[in-house]
Amino acid sequence: MMDKELLFGRMITCPKIQETDLEYQRTASFIKGVCQRCGQNQKASLPRKQFYCQACLILGRVSSLDDLISLPEPNNFDGQVELIWPGTLTQQQAQVSKDLVSSMEQGRNHLVWAVTGAGKTEMLFPLLLKAFQQKKRVALVSPRVDVIAELAPRLAAAFANLSQVVLHGKQTTPYGYTQLVLATTHQLLRFKSAFDVLIIDEVDSFPFRGNPMLQYAVQTARKKISTIVYLTATPTPALKTAVKRGNLKVSYLPLRFHQQLLPKLQIKRVNNWRLKMPKLLKKQIEIFIEEQRQFLIFVPYVSDLIIVERYLQAYTQLKGTTVHANDPDRIEKVQQMRQENIHFLITTTILERGVTLPGIDVLILGADENTFSENALVQIAGRVGRSYDRPTGLVLAFVRQINLAVFRAQKQINTMNQRGCQLKKS
């Protein structure tokens, strides 16, 4: 017999022929052909005119032979939670925290539009503490498993006497009923009316952005009266529209944790760099060598990596390598960069976010190509200036023409810096 706690606010498959306690809520797995776990209509055939859902198969099969069972979320917590954190928030961070607590108390959704390196996690602490003490159940989710892996130990240290569970595809620890759930966004498909507060970090990143299944998961996992907090440095057009229409409360944080502005996105027009590398590229790398600075070179496609690597090998003895999404040594290479065992990485957009390398500079080849969206360029620029020791740096984009994405990225950075200047003067 399953422990009832494991069904609180959860949605688990159960064969239709299997009997369960009367208190369990049973729902047909498909209604009018739509999967009730993921909200999609992507059926695949089984024998005897039965079928299963292909869309959420990654979480285990849901078929027409199953029901979905759950138990209502009871918020079975004692509320005796303490925050153990020696740091202090800046004045701007404290104001954002105050805004978040206010939105939670009003049951409103809230967008935190904070530049990269603003200290978003620490700003959540007052909100989390208030929620935990009020016996609310909280989920902090992200599309990216590396974000969850980084957050888990930090939150465990800050709220040492709080129960938490970490859920993602690579996790081997079994699920347990806890007040705090840290998970990838796909894992929300297993929850139903569970969370009073649902925080989504990196809300604009793949695979969450534009994914109707994951949007459905968020709405299913939250309670009817609840608060969603969106965290991002680069909001989607849908979030911006919701703010303009007054449907979404927003807090801006244009200053980084060291109270400095974002590095400006500098642009240099060049000819076809794949045929002939720009002279300015070589000149800039020579400056990096002279000043002993590490750097990243972003390129549009995996096929471009070898082109740039051969170019650098032809005239410099610097240690460096390439990295991309399917590189099995990706984590190790980033660690080598962090430990300063190598001088540079040539990379695709895989390193546009989620990686902090203090003191680096960034060059972007082909910034006007379709691979680089406005948000990707802003995130790439955000890799620079991430330390107290060097809060500034170079972000130089090479383009054949200034397209809309490049123009908007530059404008977005300038706008946030204008807000930052106003804050510093106030």
N, C-alpha and C positions, 0 to 999 in steps of 0.2 A: 504493500500500500504506500502510495506517495505521501511524503510529509506535506501537510497542507500549507505550511509556510512557503514551500517552493512554488505554490500556485497563486500566492498573493500578488495581484497586479500582473500576472503572467498570462500567456496564451499558449497552451501546449496541445499538440495533436493527440487524439485518442481514437482508436477504432470505434466505429459506430456500434459494433456488436458488444463492446465492452461496457459493463455496468459501472456506474460511479455513484458516489454519494449524492443525495438529492440536493444538497446545498451547492454543489458545483454548478456553475453556469455553463451550459452546453450550447454551442452555436454551430450551425452547419458550416462546413469548411468552404462551400461554394454557394453563392446566392445569385441566380440568373447568370451563371458562368463566371462570376467574378470571385477570385480568391479573397476570403475574408481575413487572411493574415497579411497580405501585401497589397490588396486593392487592385490587382492587375488581372487582365483577361488573356493569359498566355497558356492555354491548355495543351497538354500532350496526351495522346490516347493510351489507355490500358485495355486489357482484355475485358470482354463482356460489357462494352460500352461505358466503361469507367474512364477516369482521366485524372491527371495530376497537374499541379502548377509548375511551370518551368521557371517563372520569374524569380521565385524565392527558394529554388531547389538547393541553393548553397547552404541554407539553414536546415536542411532535412526535408524530405518529401511530404507535401500535403496533398492528399488525394480525395476524390469524391467518396471514398470508403471511410473517411475520417470525419470526426467532429473536432472542434476546438473547445477546450475546457479551460476554465479560469475560476478564480475566487476574487471577490472585491478586495481592494487594497485597504487594510485596517489601520495603517500607520502605527504599527505596534512597536513604538520606540519610547524610551524614557525621557528624552530631551535633556539629559545631563551631559552636555557636550561643552568642552573647553577648547579655545584656540590657543595653540602654543606656537607663537611666531615672534621672534625678537625684532623684526623690522618695523618700520613705520611708513605709512603712505604719504606721498606728497600731497600738497593742498588740492591739486587737480584730481589725483587718484581718489582722495577722500570724498570729493564731491560726486564723482561717478559712483562710488560705493553707496553714498547716501541716496542717489537717484535710483539705483537698483533696488535697494530695500523698500523705497517708496512704491516702486512699480509692483513689487511682490505683494505688498500690503493692499494694493488696489486691484490686484489680479490682472495687471496689464502686461503686454509683451514689451520688450525693450531691446534696442540695438545699441551696442557699444562699438562705436566707430573709433578705434584707437590705432595709431600708427604702429608699425612693427617695432618691437622693443619698448613698448609703453609700460609693460608690467601688468598685463591683463589678469594673470592668475592671482596675484596678490590683491588686486582690486575686488576680487570675488569673495575674499575671506569674510568681510562683515556680513555680506548677503548670506553666505553659507552658514555662518554661525547662527544668525537669526533664524534661518529656516530650520536648522537642526534642533535648536532649542524650542521651536514651536512644533516639533515632532512631524515636520513635513518630510516627505521623501523626495530625494533630489537625484537627478541624472546629469552627469557632465559627459557629453559625447562629442566626438569629432569624426569626420570622414577618414582621418589618417590614424593608423595604428601607432605610428611613432609618437604622435602627440599624446595619446592616451598612456603610452609607456613612460613618457616623461612626466606626465602629471601625477600618476599614481603614487610614486614615493613622496612627492612634495606634499600632496594632500594627506597622506598617511602620517607624515611628520607633523603637519600643522594641526591635525585633529586626531591625536594619538588614541583617544578613548572612543573613537567612532568606528562602527563597523562599515566596511566597504568591500565591494567586489569589482574585479576588473574583467571585462568581457570583450573578447575579440577572437578572430578566427584561429589565431595561433596559441590561444590560452588553453592550458591543460587543467588548471584548477577548476573543480566543479562549481556550479552556481550555488549561491546561498542567499538567503533573504537578508538584505542589509538596507540601511537608511540611505547610503550613498552608493550609486552605481556609476562606474566609469566604463565607457564602452564605445566601440565604433558605431556609427549610425545604423549599420545593418542590424545590429543586435536589438535595436528598438522594435523590430518586427516580432519579437517574442514577448512584448509587454502590451498590456491593455489597461487604460485608465489608472496608471500606476503612480505618476509623478505630479507633485505639486509645483515643483520648479524643474524646468528642463533647460539646461545650458548647452548651446551648440557652439563649439569653438571651430574656427576656420570654416565658417558656414558657406563661404564662396568656393571652396575647393572641391576637386573631384574626389569621389563620385557623387557627392551630395547635390552639388549645383545642377539644377535642371533635371533632377531624377524624381519622377512622380511617385515611384515606389517608396523612396526614403522620405519624401514629404508626407505621404500617407502614414508611414510608420511613426513620424513625430506626432501627428494629430491623434493617432490611435493610442500612443503610449502616454500622452498627457491626460490629466483629469479635465473634466468640463470646466471647473474653476481652477485655473493654474496660470503660471507665468512662464513664458519662453524668453530666454535671454540669448540674443545672437551676438557673437563676438567675431569681429573681423577688422582687418586693416583696409579691405577692399570690398565694400558691399556690392551685392548684385543690383541690377536695375530694378528688380522687383522690390527689394528692401528700400531702395532710395525713393521709389514711388510711394510706398506705404508711409514713409516719413513725411513726404510732401503733402500727402492727403490727410495727415494727422491721425492715421491709423496705427502708428508705431512710434512710441517714445524713443528718443535718441539722445545719447550722451557722446560728446566728442572728446577725444584726448589726443591733441596734436603734438604733444611733447613726449619724448622718450623718457625712460627711467632716469637718465642722467640730465634731463631738462634741456636737451639740445634738439635742434630741428633735424628733419630728414635731410640727407644729402641730396643735392639737386641732380636731376637727370640731365646730363650734358649730351648734346647731339652733334655728330659729325657726319656730313654727307660724303660718301665715297662711291667709287665705281664698283664693278663686280669683284668682291673680295675673294671669291672662290678661285678666280683666275689670277689675281694679283693682290696680295695682302697690302692694306694701306700703310703708307710710311709712318703715319701717326701711331699705328699699333706697335710697330717696332720701337719707335721712340719712347712710347709710354712704358713698354716692358723694360727698356733699358733704364728708365727712371726707377721702376720697381726694384730692379737688380741693384742699382746704386744705393737705394735707400733701404734695401733688405726688407721689402714688404711682400707679403703673400697676396695672391690674387686669384680670382675666378674669371674664366672666359666662358660666357654662355654662347651656345650656337643653336640654330633652329632644329637640326636633325642629327640623328646618330651618325649618318654618313659624313657629316661635317667634322666629326671629332678627329678622325685620322688626318684630314687635311690640315687642320690647325696644329695638331701634334707634330707632324712632319716639318711644318714651317718653323716651329720653335726649336726642334731638335737640330735644324740646319745651322743655327747661329748662336745657340746658347747652351750652356752646360747645366742649366737649372734642372732640378729634380721635379718632375710633375707627371701627371697621368690623366687619363680620361675616365669619365663616369657617366652612366645612363641608367634608366629605370630597371633594365633587365640584367644589369651587371651584378653577378653573384658576390663580388668583392666590394660593393658600394659602401657598406657601413665601415669596412676596414679602411678604405681609401679616405673617407671623410675623417676617420679617427687619426690617420697619418697626417692629414692636413692640420687637424686640431693640435696635434703634438709637435707640429712644425718639423716633421720629418721630410716633408715635401714642400715645394715652394708654390705650386699652383695646381689647380684642377681645371680641365676643359670639360664642360658639362652641358647637358641638355637642361630643360626646364625642371628636371627632377629635383634640383637643389634650389628652386625658386623660393621655397618656404620650408620651415621646420628645421633648419640647420643654422646654428650660431657659431660663427668663426670670428673671434675678436680680431680687429685690426686689419681686415682685408680690404682690398679694392676690387672693383668689378668692371669688366669690359663685356659688351654685348655685341656680337657680330650678327648682322642681319636682323636687327631689332624691328625692322619694318615688315618682316615676313609673318605669315598668318599664324605661325606657332606662338608668337608673342602677343597675347592680348593685353589690353590696358592693365588689367589686374595683375597679370604675370609680370609685367614690367615694373609696376609699383612694388610688388613683392621682392623682385630681384634687387631693386634699389635698396630695399630694406635690409639686405644682407650686410650693408656697409654701416660703419659707425656704431657697432653694438657693444662698445666697452667704454668704461670711464677713462681708460688710458688714451683711447683714440676715438672720440665720439663723432668724428667726421671722416671723410674719405672721398674717393673718386668713384663716380658711376658714369661711364662713358659709353654711349650707344652709337654704333656705326650703322648708317642707313643709306640706301640708294635714294630714298625719298621719305619725307615725313608724312606718314599715313595717319589715319584717325586715331589708331591705338596709341601710337607714340605721342601724338599731340595731347590726347586726353590724359595719358599717364603723367606727362610733364605738368599738365594743368592741375591734376589731382594733388601731386606732390606740392606744387606751389601754393595751392589753396590751403592745404593742411599747415604749411609753414607760415602762411599769413595768420591763420588762427593761433598758431604757436607763438608768434611774435606778439599778438594782442594779449595773450595770456601772460607772457613774461613782463609786459609793460604794466599790467593791472596789479 
